[in-house]
Amino acid sequence: MATFKSEAKVELEMLEEGDLRIKFGSKTMNDLIIKRSGIPLEEMGAEARKLLAASLAECMCSTLLFLLKWAGVKIDDFKAIAEAITAKDEMGRNCVSNINLTIQLKIPEDKDTMKKFKRAESLFKRGCLMSRSLERGIKVNYKIET
């Protein structure tokens, strides 16, 4: 059996005064600047958790939107809110314990549409790349080059 392996790479670059640029190298996403200069310390924080929540939300929402289109469900309105919840692990260190995703959509409520929606929803319950990966735990490898 052949093994599928694909990579997605981002590059981080420190700009002047500690700002960070995340380079996606993507035609679908602009690079992202995380501003640190001129921001009071008490107003900083949660950037990584927000990016993790955004990554999961984008993956799950893209999956759901694909399934709804496949099922022929007309979408009148779509919005999602993702929240990363932090707690302590067994060693007392902070970690993300949950990501709660609320998807709000408006679709016609006729019998045919609801049948199509239920089919798409049943497939959606399988999750997406990010949700399945987070459920399994993602191994982190790193090295520091000087």
C-alpha positions in Angstrom: 0.0 0.0 0.0 1.4 3.4 -1.0 1.8 6.0 1.7 0.5 9.5 1.0 2.7 12.3 2.4 2.3 15.9 1.7 3.9 18.9 3.3 2.8 22.5 4.0 5.5 24.9 4.9 5.5 28.4 6.4 8.4 30.7 7.0 8.7 33.1 9.9 10.9 36.1 9.7 11.6 38.6 12.4 11.1 42.2 11.3 12.3 45.4 13.0 11.4 45.8 16.7 10.3 42.2 17.1 7.3 42.1 14.7 7.0 38.7 12.9 6.1 38.0 9.3 4.6 34.6 8.5 5.2 33.8 4.9 2.7 31.3 3.5 4.0 31.2 -0.1 0.4 30.9 -1.1 -1.7 32.3 -3.9 -4.8 32.0 -1.7 -3.4 33.7 1.5 -1.5 36.8 2.0 1.5 36.8 4.4 0.6 37.7 7.9 2.3 40.3 10.2 2.2 39.8 13.9 2.7 43.2 15.4 4.6 43.5 18.6 6.3 46.9 18.4 4.3 49.6 20.1 1.9 47.2 21.6 1.7 47.3 25.5 2.7 43.9 27.0 -0.7 43.5 28.7 -2.4 43.7 25.2 -0.2 40.9 23.7 -0.8 37.2 23.8 -3.0 34.4 22.4 -1.6 34.9 18.9 -0.6 31.2 18.5 -3.9 30.0 20.0 -5.8 32.2 17.7 -3.8 30.9 14.7 -4.5 27.3 15.8 -8.2 28.0 16.2 -8.3 29.7 12.8 -6.5 26.8 11.2 -9.0 24.3 12.6 -11.9 26.5 11.7 -10.8 27.1 8.1 -10.3 23.3 7.6 -13.6 22.3 9.1 -15.5 25.1 7.4 -14.0 24.4 4.0 -14.9 20.7 4.5 -18.5 21.6 5.4 -18.9 24.1 2.5 -17.5 21.5 0.1 -20.0 18.9 1.4 -22.9 21.3 1.2 -22.1 22.2 -2.3 -21.7 18.5 -3.2 -25.1 17.8 -1.7 -26.7 20.7 -3.6 -27.6 22.7 -0.5 -28.0 26.4 -1.1 -26.4 28.5 1.6 -27.9 31.9 2.4 -25.5 32.9 5.2 -22.4 31.3 6.8 -20.4 32.3 9.8 -18.1 30.5 12.2 -16.5 31.3 15.6 -13.6 29.3 16.9 -12.4 29.6 20.5 -9.2 28.0 21.9 -9.5 27.1 25.6 -6.3 26.9 27.7 -5.9 24.7 30.7 -3.0 23.1 32.7 -1.7 19.7 31.6 -0.7 16.9 34.0 2.7 18.7 34.6 1.0 22.0 35.4 2.0 23.6 32.1 -0.4 25.7 30.0 -1.8 23.9 26.9 -4.7 24.2 24.6 -7.3 21.7 26.0 -10.2 22.4 23.7 -11.1 24.2 20.5 -14.8 25.0 20.4 -16.2 25.8 16.9 -19.7 27.2 16.4 -20.9 27.2 12.8 -23.9 29.3 12.0 -25.5 28.8 8.6 -28.8 29.7 7.1 -30.3 27.4 4.5 -33.8 26.9 3.1 -35.8 24.8 5.5 -37.8 22.8 3.0 -37.9 19.0 3.3 -35.7 18.3 0.3 -32.9 20.7 1.5 -33.0 19.4 5.0 -32.6 15.8 3.6 -29.6 16.9 1.6 -28.2 18.8 4.6 -28.5 15.8 6.9 -26.5 13.7 4.4 -23.7 16.4 4.2 -23.8 16.7 8.0 -23.3 12.9 8.5 -20.2 13.0 6.2 -19.0 16.1 8.0 -18.9 14.2 11.3 -15.9 12.3 10.0 -13.9 15.5 10.5 -11.3 17.2 8.4 -7.5 16.9 8.2 -6.9 19.3 11.1 -9.6 17.9 13.4 -8.4 14.3 12.9 -4.8 15.3 13.4 -5.5 17.2 16.6 -7.5 14.3 18.0 -4.6 11.9 17.4 -2.0 14.3 18.8 0.5 15.8 16.5 4.2 14.9 17.0 6.4 18.0 17.1 9.9 17.7 15.9 12.3 20.7 16.0 15.9 21.7 15.7 17.8 24.9 16.3 20.5 25.9 13.8 23.0 28.5 14.7 
